[in-house]
Amino acid sequence: MTEAILLVGGQGSRLRPLTSHTPKPLLHVAGVPFLAHQLARAAEAGVGRVVFATSYLAELFEPYFGDGERFGLHLEYVTEDQPLGTGGAIRNAARRLRGGPDEPVLVFNGDILSGLDIAALRDGHRASGAAVTMHLTRVPDPRAFGLVPTDADGRVLAFLEKPESPDQLVTDQINAGCYVFTRSAIDRIPDGRVVSVERETFPGLLASGEFVRGVVDDTYWLDLGTPAAFVKGSADLVRGVVPSPALPGPVGEALVLDGADVHPDAVLGEGTVVGEGAHIAAGAVVNGSVVLPGARIAAGARVHRSVIGRHSVVGADCVLDSVVVGDGATIGAGNELPSGLRIGCGATLAAEAVRTSAAPIPCTAQSLASSGVPHASPAAR
């Protein structure tokens, strides 16, 4: 049985207001919490036990995933009292592992959508004798990432900070956020303090002469950390661009979940997903968007590449392109919202208050007490 650690402690600040009350890995992507896709693929690859390394809103994970039986897995949960960084989180979660020092341990980031062959990565690691095997991917513009050059045999040569000049662009390979550790390498991570695997653990292994192996894989890869990536990842799952055993319906141009109400005269496409209890009225056009459970889109609205939060309302004849509407928010009729606008949870925007030619009116998060939106208590946060 292969064991795994799933890193799900981040606050998802780039996705606010969606993550104001929901951890990023629990946001619905293609109809289910994103972790459901990761767990299904892990089980398919032969993983038997997964330890969740939690921190932010940690109490929300176990009520949904339980002991993991319905995913064919055994799940355990470890919470950091204080954020420990990627390396510290791995070390903290490792106390729930049961394998011996030579056993492989898969480590996943809870916000990466990938077509990687997980079983092949694990099996190649076993055969190589490496301390760590890293999944690497190539990106067209690596300037925003740390670089990971390798030699012809896959040996990692260095871990380089984000390049600041053209001569520092020695490779287009970057860390893709999935690893296989030999258990003994995890045990070398200092316990009980903040540790970065990128800045401390991996460079330390190289400095001590350990074999750190990089596997460059050119299949689908996407970091879901921004609203644009979030809606793209969901649409790509719905359309079958990247497969997932957890997709709650057939692939196609739209996915409408049980309990959703879509008028026959509404138009859905480009990988749109409509969550349980959501309502799409006549004449609405929704393309490439995520409509979360309980949301309502009124007649004649045009919604493109946007996220419509739980129990929120988009009024008649509104136009939204690349907009995030927080849980419980209300967008009055006739608004044309500028690209990139984010409407806070519980906020209300009056009818025709914003047109694309005008400066956006700031919307602040308000109390959700009357919106019916489930959320963690302030004490829990």
C-alpha positions in Angstrom: 0.0 0.0 0.0 1.3 3.4 -0.9 0.9 6.3 1.5 0.5 10.0 0.6 0.5 13.4 2.3 -1.9 16.0 0.9 -0.9 19.6 1.6 -4.2 21.6 2.2 -3.2 24.2 4.7 -3.0 27.4 2.6 -5.4 30.3 2.9 -6.0 30.7 -0.8 -5.7 34.5 -0.6 -5.5 34.9 -4.4 -9.0 33.5 -4.7 -10.8 35.7 -2.2 -13.7 36.2 -1.6 -14.3 32.6 -2.6 -12.0 31.4 0.1 -13.2 33.7 2.8 -15.3 30.9 4.3 -14.1 27.8 2.4 -10.6 26.4 2.1 -9.3 26.5 -1.5 -9.2 22.6 -1.8 -12.9 22.4 -0.8 -14.1 24.8 -3.5 -16.2 23.1 -6.0 -14.4 22.5 -9.3 -16.4 20.7 -12.0 -19.2 20.0 -9.5 -17.3 18.5 -6.5 -14.6 19.8 -4.1 -11.3 19.9 -5.8 -9.8 17.4 -3.4 -12.3 14.8 -4.6 -10.6 14.8 -8.0 -7.2 14.4 -6.4 -8.3 11.6 -4.1 -9.9 9.7 -6.9 -6.8 9.9 -9.0 -4.6 8.9 -6.1 -6.8 5.8 -5.4 -6.6 4.9 -9.0 -2.8 4.9 -8.8 -2.8 2.5 -5.9 -2.6 4.9 -2.9 -4.3 3.4 0.2 -3.7 5.9 3.0 -3.7 9.7 2.8 -2.8 12.1 5.6 -4.3 15.6 5.2 -1.9 18.3 6.4 -4.4 21.0 7.4 -4.3 24.5 8.9 -6.7 27.1 7.5 -10.3 26.2 8.4 -9.1 22.7 9.2 -12.3 21.7 10.9 -14.2 21.7 7.5 -12.3 18.8 5.9 -13.2 15.8 7.9 -17.0 16.4 7.9 -17.0 16.1 4.1 -14.4 13.4 3.5 -14.7 11.4 6.7 -12.6 8.3 7.0 -12.3 8.1 3.2 -14.2 4.8 2.7 -16.3 6.2 -0.1 -13.1 7.1 -2.0 -11.6 3.7 -1.4 -9.0 5.3 0.9 -8.1 5.5 4.5 -7.9 9.2 5.5 -6.3 10.9 8.5 -6.1 14.5 9.5 -3.3 16.5 11.1 -3.7 20.2 11.9 -0.9 22.7 12.3 -1.4 25.0 15.3 0.8 27.5 13.5 1.6 27.4 9.7 4.9 25.4 9.3 5.6 26.0 5.6 5.7 23.2 3.0 8.5 21.2 4.6 7.2 21.7 8.1 3.8 20.5 7.1 5.2 17.4 5.5 7.2 16.6 8.6 4.2 17.3 10.9 1.9 15.0 8.9 4.5 12.2 8.7 3.8 11.2 12.3 0.7 9.5 11.0 2.6 7.4 8.3 3.1 3.7 8.9 5.6 2.7 6.3 9.3 1.9 6.9 12.3 4.2 6.1 12.7 2.9 2.6 9.1 3.2 1.6 7.9 5.8 -1.0 5.6 8.6 0.2 3.6 10.6 -2.3 3.2 14.3 -1.5 0.6 16.4 -3.3 -0.3 20.1 -3.2 -4.0 20.6 -2.8 -4.4 23.2 -5.6 -2.7 21.6 -8.6 -4.7 20.0 -11.4 -2.6 17.6 -13.4 -2.7 14.7 -15.9 0.5 13.2 -14.4 0.8 9.4 -14.3 1.1 9.1 -10.5 1.8 5.4 -10.4 4.6 5.8 -12.9 6.2 8.6 -10.9 6.2 6.4 -7.8 7.5 3.3 -9.5 10.3 5.2 -11.2 11.2 6.6 -7.9 11.5 3.1 -6.3 13.7 1.9 -9.2 16.0 5.0 -9.1 17.1 4.9 -5.5 16.5 8.7 -5.2 15.9 10.5 -1.9 13.2 12.6 -3.6 11.6 12.5 -7.1 10.0 15.7 -8.3 7.4 16.2 -10.9 8.7 19.0 -13.2 6.8 20.8 -15.9 7.8 23.2 -18.7 6.2 26.6 -19.0 6.4 29.1 -21.9 7.5 31.9 -19.6 9.3 30.7 -16.5 10.2 34.1 -15.1 7.5 34.0 -12.4 8.8 30.6 -11.1 11.8 29.1 -9.4 13.8 27.1 -12.0 14.9 23.4 -11.6 17.6 22.4 -14.2 18.4 18.7 -14.6 21.1 16.7 -16.4 20.6 14.1 -19.0 20.0 11.4 -16.3 17.3 13.4 -14.6 19.5 14.5 -11.6 18.5 17.9 -10.3 21.4 20.3 -10.5 20.1 23.3 -8.6 17.1 25.1 -7.3 17.2 28.6 -8.6 15.2 31.6 -7.5 12.9 33.5 -9.9 15.2 34.8 -12.7 15.8 38.5 -12.8 17.7 38.8 -16.1 17.7 36.8 -19.4 21.0 35.2 -18.6 19.5 33.5 -15.6 16.9 31.7 -17.7 18.9 28.5 -17.8 15.8 26.2 -18.2 12.0 26.3 -18.7 11.5 23.6 -16.1 9.7 24.4 -12.9 8.6 22.6 -9.8 5.1 21.2 -10.5 4.1 20.5 -6.9 4.0 16.7 -6.7 6.8 14.6 -5.1 7.8 11.1 -4.1 9.9 11.1 -0.9 11.7 8.1 0.5 10.4 8.1 4.0 13.8 8.5 5.6 14.2 11.8 3.7 11.1 13.1 5.3 12.5 12.2 8.7 15.5 14.4 8.1 13.2 17.5 7.9 13.5 19.5 11.2 10.4 19.0 13.4 8.3 21.7 14.9 9.4 24.7 13.0 8.8 26.5 9.7 10.6 24.7 6.8 10.4 25.4 3.1 11.1 22.4 0.9 12.0 24.6 -2.0 14.5 26.8 -0.1 15.8 24.5 2.6 14.9 20.8 2.2 15.7 20.2 -1.4 18.8 22.4 -1.6 20.0 20.7 1.6 19.7 17.3 0.1 21.7 18.4 -2.9 24.4 19.9 -0.7 24.7 16.6 1.2 25.2 14.6 -2.1 21.7 13.0 -2.1 20.1 12.0 -5.4 17.2 14.4 -6.1 15.5 13.2 -9.3 13.4 15.4 -11.6 10.9 13.9 -14.0 9.7 16.3 -16.7 6.2 15.6 -17.8 4.4 17.5 -20.5 0.8 16.4 -19.8 -1.8 18.8 -18.5 -0.8 21.0 -15.6 -2.5 24.0 -13.9 -2.2 25.8 -10.6 -5.7 26.7 -9.6 -4.6 29.6 -7.4 -6.2 32.5 -9.3 -9.8 33.0 -10.4 -8.9 32.7 -14.1 -7.1 29.4 -13.5 -10.0 28.2 -11.3 -12.6 28.6 -14.0 -10.3 27.2 -16.6 -9.5 24.1 -14.6 -13.2 23.5 -13.9 -14.1 23.9 -17.6 -11.3 21.6 -18.7 -12.5 18.9 -16.4 -16.1 19.3 -17.6 -15.0 19.1 -21.2 -12.7 16.1 -20.7 -9.5 18.0 -21.5 -8.0 16.5 -18.4 -9.7 13.3 -17.1 -11.0 12.7 -13.6 -12.8 9.7 -12.1 -14.6 12.0 -9.7 -16.4 14.0 -12.4 -20.2 13.7 -11.4 -21.5 13.4 -15.0 -20.5 12.8 -18.6 -18.0 15.1 -20.2 -19.4 17.8 -22.5 -19.9 21.5 -23.0 -21.9 21.9 -19.7 -22.5 19.9 -16.5 -25.8 20.5 -14.7 -25.9 18.8 -11.3 -29.0 17.2 -9.7 -31.3 19.7 -8.2 -30.3 22.5 -10.5 -33.0 24.3 -12.5 -32.0 25.5 -16.0 -34.6 27.0 -18.2 -34.9 25.4 -21.7 -34.2 28.8 -23.3 -31.0 29.4 -21.3 -27.7 28.7 -23.1 -24.8 26.9 -21.4 -21.4 26.1 -22.9 -17.6 26.1 -22.8 -17.4 23.8 -19.8 -19.9 25.6 -17.6 -21.0 23.8 -14.4 -24.2 24.5 -12.6 -24.3 23.4 -9.0 -27.1 21.8 -6.9 -30.0 24.1 -6.3 -28.8 26.8 -8.7 -31.3 28.4 -11.0 -30.6 29.8 -14.6 -33.5 31.7 -16.0 -34.8 32.0 -19.6 -32.5 33.8 -22.0 -29.4 33.7 -19.8 -26.2 32.8 -21.5 -23.5 31.2 -19.3 -20.2 30.2 -20.9 -17.0 28.8 -19.3 -18.2 29.6 -15.8 -18.7 28.0 -12.4 -22.2 28.6 -10.9 -22.0 27.3 -7.3 -24.9 25.7 -5.4 -27.9 27.8 -4.7 -26.9 30.7 -7.0 -29.5 32.4 -9.2 -28.9 34.0 -12.6 -31.8 36.0 -13.9 -33.3 36.3 -17.3 -31.1 37.8 -20.1 -27.9 37.8 -18.0 -24.6 37.2 -19.8 -22.0 35.4 -17.7 -18.6 34.5 -19.2 -15.5 33.0 -17.5 -16.8 34.0 -14.1 -17.5 32.4 -10.7 -20.9 32.9 -9.1 -20.8 32.2 -5.4 -23.2 30.1 -3.3 -26.6 31.6 -2.9 -25.7 34.7 -4.8 -27.9 36.5 -7.3 -27.1 37.9 -10.7 -29.9 40.2 -11.8 -31.6 40.4 -15.1 -29.6 41.6 -18.2 -26.4 41.8 -16.2 -23.1 41.3 -18.1 -20.2 39.6 -16.3 -16.9 38.7 -17.9 -14.1 37.3 -15.7 -15.8 38.4 -12.5 -15.9 36.7 -9.1 -19.2 37.1 -7.1 -18.8 36.1 -3.5 -21.2 33.9 -1.5 -24.5 35.5 -0.7 -23.9 38.6 -2.9 -26.6 40.3 -5.0 -25.9 42.0 -8.3 -28.8 44.3 -9.3 -30.3 44.2 -12.7 -28.6 45.8 -15.7 -25.0 45.9 -14.3 -22.1 45.5 -16.7 -19.2 44.6 -14.5 -15.6 45.2 -15.6 -13.3 42.3 -16.1 -11.4 41.3 -13.0 -13.9 42.8 -10.5 -14.5 40.8 -7.3 -17.7 41.3 -5.3 -17.4 40.5 -1.6 -19.5 38.0 0.3 -22.9 39.3 1.2 -22.4 42.5 -0.7 -25.3 44.2 -2.6 -24.8 46.1 -5.9 -27.8 48.3 -6.8 -29.4 48.0 -10.2 -27.3 49.5 -13.0 -24.8 50.8 -10.4 -21.8 49.8 -12.6 -21.3 50.1 -16.3 -18.1 49.0 -18.1 -17.4 52.6 -18.9 -17.4 53.7 -15.3 -15.0 53.1 -12.4 -16.1 50.0 -10.4 -17.9 50.7 -7.1 -16.1 48.9 -4.2 -18.1 46.3 -2.6 -17.2 45.2 1.0 -18.0 41.9 2.6 -21.0 42.0 4.9 -22.5 39.6 7.4 -23.7 36.3 6.0 -26.1 35.8 8.9 -29.2 36.3 6.7 -27.9 34.9 3.5 -28.1 31.2 4.3 -24.5 30.6 3.3 -22.7 28.0 5.5 -19.4 29.2 6.9 -17.0 28.7 9.7 -17.4 30.8 12.9 -15.0 33.7 13.5 -13.4 31.7 16.3 -12.8 28.8 14.0 -11.0 31.1 11.5 
